[in-house]
């Protein structure tokens, strides 16, 4: 479990750096400034929760199901929340028709991120 958590955090972290650079250097001339802000918000939350996932690796040795749930919800939250923001921000240049349905996924991703924090709290609270 610990190895998987660290590998996941490494992938999300590398992607966040790459996506942040892409947004700052390549997208700024292609999309509106307000959409750059949307992209940046996705990167920001991806970074925060990548660090949270990495922190979970310190608890993974206890084989705690609450930590597993936190890991799952943080990972799912990054994909749904940040991923939907990336798609929404680039809708004008990708011309993806399904993007109109992505908007409601963002709050679901946000809820997953909140649940990740709740499960981390419960794991720490119950830890002896």
FENRANOR-V53602 format. One record per residue. N is the residue number from 0. BURIAL is I if it has 9 or more other C-alpha atoms within 8 Angstrom, else O. D_FIRST is the distance of its C-alpha to the first C-alpha in Angstrom with 1 decimal. Layout:
((N & BURIAL & D_FIRST) (N & BURIAL & D_FIRST))
This chain:
((0 & O & 0.0) (1 & I & 3.8) (2 & O & 5.5) (3 & O & 5.1) (4 & I & 6.2) (5 & I & 8.7) (6 & O & 9.9) (7 & I & 10.5) (8 & I & 12.3) (9 & I & 14.2) (10 & O & 15.4) (11 & I & 16.5) (12 & I & 18.1) (13 & O & 20.0) (14 & O & 21.1) (15 & I & 22.3) (16 & I & 24.4) (17 & O & 25.8) (18 & I & 26.6) (19 & I & 28.1) (20 & I & 30.3) (21 & I & 31.3) (22 & I & 32.4) (23 & I & 34.3) (24 & O & 36.1) (25 & I & 36.4) (26 & I & 36.3) (27 & I & 38.7) (28 & O & 41.7) (29 & O & 40.6) (30 & I & 39.8) (31 & O & 41.3) (32 & O & 40.4) (33 & O & 39.1) (34 & I & 36.7) (35 & I & 35.5) (36 & O & 34.7) (37 & I & 32.7) (38 & I & 30.8) (39 & I & 30.3) (40 & I & 29.0) (41 & I & 26.3) (42 & I & 25.3) (43 & O & 25.6) (44 & I & 23.3) (45 & I & 20.7) (46 & I & 20.8) (47 & O & 20.6) (48 & I & 17.5) (49 & I & 15.8) (50 & I & 16.4) (51 & I & 15.2) (52 & I & 11.8) (53 & I & 11.9) (54 & O & 13.0) (55 & I & 10.0) (56 & I & 8.1) (57 & O & 10.9) (58 & I & 10.0) (59 & I & 6.3) (60 & I & 7.8) (61 & O & 10.0) (62 & O & 8.0) (63 & I & 10.1) (64 & O & 10.8) (65 & I & 12.6) (66 & I & 9.9) (67 & I & 8.3) (68 & I & 11.9) (69 & I & 12.5) (70 & I & 9.8) (71 & I & 11.5) (72 & I & 14.9) (73 & I & 14.7) (74 & I & 13.8) (75 & I & 16.5) (76 & I & 18.8) (77 & I & 18.8) (78 & I & 19.6) (79 & I & 22.2) (80 & I & 23.8) (81 & I & 23.9) (82 & I & 24.3) (83 & I & 27.2) (84 & I & 28.8) (85 & I & 28.7) (86 & I & 30.4) (87 & I & 32.9) (88 & I & 33.8) (89 & I & 34.5) (90 & I & 36.2) (91 & O & 39.7) (92 & O & 38.9) (93 & O & 36.6) (94 & O & 38.9) (95 & O & 36.2) (96 & O & 37.9) (97 & O & 34.8) (98 & I & 34.1) (99 & O & 36.3) (100 & O & 33.8) (101 & I & 30.9) (102 & I & 32.4) (103 & O & 31.3) (104 & I & 27.7) (105 & I & 27.5) (106 & I & 27.8) (107 & I & 25.3) (108 & I & 22.8) (109 & I & 24.1) (110 & I & 23.6) (111 & I & 19.9) (112 & I & 19.6) (113 & O & 21.5) (114 & I & 19.4) (115 & I & 16.3) (116 & I & 18.4) (117 & I & 19.6) (118 & I & 16.3) (119 & I & 15.4) (120 & O & 18.9) (121 & I & 18.5) (122 & I & 15.4) (123 & O & 17.4) (124 & O & 20.5) (125 & O & 19.3) (126 & O & 17.6) (127 & O & 20.1))
